[in-house]
């Protein structure tokens, strides 16, 4: 608990510095490119379009999604927009300490703010992608509803999950360099194992239970419930409980690792 309180205090006290660093991070990433930050939106949009044509022509149709009240393309887009943030955080969260090695080496720099900085940086992009998703939803005739007010709830869960993921995997990546390479290898597999292209509710009960242990699936389904199914988060208490249990375990492990390893990080880097 003391470690968590310390992390929260660091992030609050250095919020201005963290905010500036988060904005600079994205600018630096695309520096030297003619399109600059636009690439952050072009690539995900192209990703959605390509998969839409592949799936709609190949082996999927809107009729296969249970309880859908909007076109399949909207269902696909909203789910992938939620996934894009989580996908980015899987790799970039795991490299948050290595990426800012110069800052970590400073004796007085609040290292605990670095995971938050990366989370905030990609959340800014997520706001932009979500705006695109809303426009797409409106174009396809899916009008706003009261269920949309759940989106901030799911965004908060997504942010918190990414924060603790970044702390834990960021520390592991510093101590064990091969871990980051491992994440790069399985990153594509995570996409296929997170129910992005298919409907979890259409699977057998056994497989549905297995997906309860994937927090990415819960976030993606939450977005889709708000936009495409009109289902409240409290209508699925078992799914929420499983997600919170996984999140609590992740947070506990991350905080224990932070307390044990954070003093070793500058020396390792």
N, C-alpha and C positions, 0 to 999 in steps of 0.2 A: 504493500500500500504506500509506503514512503517513496518508493521508486516512482510510482504512478503520480503521486502528488508533486514530486520534484519535476517530472516531465511536463506536467500541466503548468506549473509555475514558470518554467523556462520558456514555454511556448507563449504564455501570456505576456511575460516581461519583454520578450524580444519579437513581438508580433509585427512591428513595423519593419524591422530588418528582414524578417522571414518573408513578408509580403513582397518586398523589393526583390529579394533573391528569387522568389518564385516566378515573378514576371521576367526577370533577367534570364532565367533558365531556358524558357521557351525561345526567347530572342536569340540567345547564343546557339541553341541547337540548330536553328535554320539559317544562321548567318552565312552569307556567301551564296545563298540560293536566290535566283531571280524571283521566285514566287514567295520566298520567305515563309512566314507563318501560315500562309494559305495551304501549304503541304499538309499541315496537321489536320485539315478538314477535307482536302481533296482525296487523300489516300483512304480514309474510312468510307467516304461516300462511294468511291469506286469499288471498294471492297463489298459494300452492300449491294450495289447494282449487279456486279458480277455474280455474286451468290444468288441473287434473286432470279436472274435468268437461268442459271445452272440448275437451281432447285425446281423452279416452276416448270421448266421444260423437261427436266429429268425425272425426279421421283417424288415430288411433293406438290400438293395443291392446297388451297385454302380450306377445302372441305375436310381435310384431315386434322384440323386443329379444333379441339373441343371448346365449345362455348364462345367462339370468336364472334365479335359484333362489328368487325371492321375488315377491310381487305387484307389479304395475306401479306402484301408488301409492307403495310403499316406494322403488322405484328412482327415481321422479320426485322424491319428497320429499328423499331423501338428496342427490341431485344439485343440487337447488335450494338446499338449506341451504348447501352448499359455495359455490355461486355467489353467494348473498346477501352473504357476507363480501367476496368479490372485487368485487362490484358496488359495495358501500358504499365500498370503498377506492379505486375508480377515481375517484370524485368527491371524497370527503373527504380522501383522500391527496393529491390534487392541490391542495387548498386548505389544507393543513396549516400553511403559513407565513402565508398571508393571514388565516386564522382566528385566529391568535395573534400578530397584528401588534404588539400592545402588548408582548408578551414579546420578540419579535424585536428591537424597538427598544432593549431594555436592553443595555447594553454587555457585561455579564458573563454574560448568560443563555446557557446551553448550547443553542444553536439546533438542534444535531444530535440532540437528544432529542425534538423535536417530531414528526417522522415516527413514531418509536417510540411516542410517547404516543397518537397516533391509532390506530395498529395495535393496541396493547394494548386501547384503549377498545372497539374493535369486536370484538376477540377475546373479550372478556368476554361480549358479546352472542352471539357464535358458540357459546360453551360452552352457553349456555341453549338456543339453537336446536338444537344437536346432541343435547342431552338430550331435547328434544321428538322429534327424529328417531329416537332409540333407542326411546322409548316407542311411537311409531308402528310401528316395525319389530317390536317384541315383540307388539303387539296383532294385527298381521297374521301372526303365527306365524313370523317370521324370528328364530330363536334366536341368541344370542351364539356366536361362534366364534373360534378363534385368529387368524383373518384380521383381526379387529377391532383387533388390536394395531398394525396399520399406520397407523391414524388419526393418532396423534401425529406420525408421519413426514410425512404429507401436510399436517398442520396447520403443521408447522415450515416446509415448503417454501412454503406459502401465506403464512405470516407474513413470511418472508425476501423473497419476491417483492413483497409489498405494501410492505415497508420501502423497498426500492430504487425501486419505482415512485413512492412518495410523495416521496422525495428529488428524483428527476428531474423529475417532472411538477409537484411543488410549486414548484420553482425556475422552471420554464418559465412557470407560471401567474402568478408574480409579475412576471416580465419582460415576458411577452406576455399581456395580459388576455384576449384573444380565445381563447386556447388552452382555458381552462376552459369557455367557452361551446361550443367545439367538442366537448369531452368530453360535455357535457350532450346535445348533438345526437346523437352516435353511441352513447350509452350503451345505448339500446334495441337498436341494431343489434348491439352486442357480445353481447347476450343471445342473439340468434338465430344468431350466428356462433360460439357456444361449445358447441354440441351439448348444450344443456340439455334440450330436448324430444325429441330423437331420438338414436338409437344410432349412434355413429361407426362401430362395427364392421360395421354394415349398409350402409355407403356403398361406393362403388367404390374400388379401391386408390388411384387418383389423388387423390380427395377426402380419403381417410384420411391421405395424406401431407401434404396442405395443412393439416389440423388438427393435425399434429405441431408446428406453429409457433405454436400458441395455448396459452400456459401455463395459461389458465383451463380449457381442455378437459382438460388432463392432470390437474389437481387434481380436477375433477369426476369424471372417469373413475376416478381413484384411490380416491375415496370409494366409488364404486359397486362397484369391484372388491372392496373390503374387505367391504362390507355385502351386496352382491347377486350377486356372481359368484364369490367366493372365489378370487381371483387375487392372487399376491404381486407386489410392485412389481419384484422382480428377475427375474420371468418375462417382463417386457417391457422388456428393456434398451435397445432402440432408442428407445422413447418416452421413457424416463428420460434418456438421453443427449441427445436433442433438447431436452428441457426444461431440462437443466442448461446447455446451450450458450446458449439464449435467456436464461436467468437470468444467466449470466456476462456476456453482452453488455450486458444491462440494468444490471447492477451496475457495470460498467466505465464506461458512459456516465454513470450517476448520480454516481459518485464524481468523475469528471472535471468534471462540471458543478458539483458542490458545491465543489470546490477553487477553481474559477474564479469562481463567482458569489456565494458565501455572504457575502462582505464587502460586496457591492453591495446585498443584500436590504434592510437597514435603511433605506438612502437611498431606495430605490424605494418602499417601503411608507410 
